[in-house]
Amino acid sequence: MNERDRQRRRALIAFQIFIYGYLLIQFGIQLSMWATRSW
Amino acid sequence: MKLPSLNRLPGNGKRAPLALDDHIGESRRAQWGADKWLIAGSLLLGTNAAGIFGLPLFLWGLQKLRLASRAGLSVRPIMVTLIGYLVIVDAGLNMQGWILDLMASHTLIYRVLYTAWGNAFDMGYFWHYNQLWIGGASAPGEKSWELALILVVFPMRIAAAIAFLQMRRWGYQWLIVTCWFGVVIWVGYVMNMTVFADLRYTGTVFPVIGWWIYDIVFITPFLAIPYLHTVNRETFSE
């Protein structure tokens, strides 16, 4: 694996952490809203 | 599909060995034999209501492809097949659902189906349904997403996925582009959902969790991005 491939893999891991983290945060916000409201 | 042209005539005018021709012919037949099932399965999967009948056809096509690959035939890689067809089904389902909400929202079947779905998961498809000047869903921002995605993203995505399945380079490149569109869609749409959560979840049968379970299956664009960025692009012909 050359340096470029290694950088690409690192970027893809960072991207996945970002995108799943974002979705998880949104889910968490909605859950916390649900806990405090009478939906 | 653009298979490598291995059966071209060599420089001295003699034909390439017959065995190679046989191999190519058999590979093409096996590929089409599997694709027929995969196409039929995808069409049914894309209909929403008859989707469950499409799954066994799709899996059977996949199995045929796997067996052909195992037998040493030159067929399309399984991962390319899976990503290509699932992108078509995903974009097709979303496009069909939203076109119907936009154009057919006054029909009896969609007044029943969409408000029933809305009552269970998302009140944007229940409260004040059909009371805007266009389409059914009344959720804030929903119509903008519907129009932008129906007109721009989904047709591009389906066209790219078809070329991707034909192993063409432009299909591969445009699938990457539209997968990144998928990221934009999800980041924006989920934010919109959270901002208007009070409107959309109040009174639902399954607040929050129901919507997430239903929608999480459409997350395929994210799963394809790492593969598309690491696969050898030379596999796809110019």
Interface residues (C-beta under 8 A of the other chain):
Chain A: D5 R8 R9 L12 F15 Q16 I19 Y20 Y22 L23 Q26 F27 I29 Q30 L31 M33 W34 R37 W39
Chain B: V183 W186 V187 V190 M191 M193 T194 A197 D198 Y201 T202 G203 T204 P207 V208 W212 I219 F222 I225 P226 H229 T230
